[in-house]
Amino acid sequence: MIFVEFVASITFATIIVLITAVVTTLDVGSKMKGEALAEVGSFVDFRQFPQKLARRIRRCIAVVAFLTKKMSRFLL
């Protein structure tokens, strides 16, 4: 009986670890988007780009990050 409980607890722990790994992997795209936007934002601010150009650059980076996130699902 104790052996069955031990095996059940190991199985449960394994399932929890696998679910956590999947959730963490799905969040990678969001992290990449946030990091990319922050880096570009600081670069644009540091170089004092015109406001219209800065907005276009940020929008472009947001689209690239979004598409990267979508493509990462196919690569897993």
N, C-alpha and C positions, 0 to 999 in steps of 0.2 A: 504494500500500500504506500509506503514512504517513497519507494522507487517511482511509482506512478506520479505522485505529487511532484517529485523532483523533475521528472521529464516534462510534466505539464508546465512547471514554472520556467524551465529553460526554453520551452517552445514559446511561451507567452513573451518572454524577454526578447527572443529572436524576432518575433513579429513586431514588437514595439520598435526595435532598432531598425528594422526594414522600413517601417512606415515613416520613421523620423528621417531616414536617408532619402526617401522619395520626396518628402515635403521640403527638405533642405535643397535638394536638387532643383525643384520647381521654382524656388525663390532666387536662384542664381541670376536669372534674367533681370529681375527687379533690382537687385544689387548692382549689376553691371550698368543698368540704365541710370541709376542714381549717381554712381561714381563717375560715369562718363559726363553726365550733365554738370556735376559739380566741378570737374576738371575743366571742362570747356568754359563754364561760367566764370571761373576764376581767371582763366587765360584771357577771355574777352574783356573782363573788367580791368585786368592788369595792363593790357595793351590799348585800352580805351578806344575800342572799335565804335564806329557810329551806331546809334541805337537800332536803326533799321537792320543793318547788317548783323549786329549781334543777335537780334531776334531770329533772323533767318538761319544763322549758324546753329543756334540752340534748337530750333525746330528740326533742322536736318539731322542733328545728332540724336534727337529724341526718336525720329523715325528709324534711323539706323539701329538704335538700341532696341526698339520695338521689334524690328524684323529679325534681329539677332536672337531675341528671346523666342520668337516664333520658330525660328530655324533650329534652335537648340533642342526643341522637343523631338524633332526628327532625327537628330544626331545621337540621342540617348539610346 
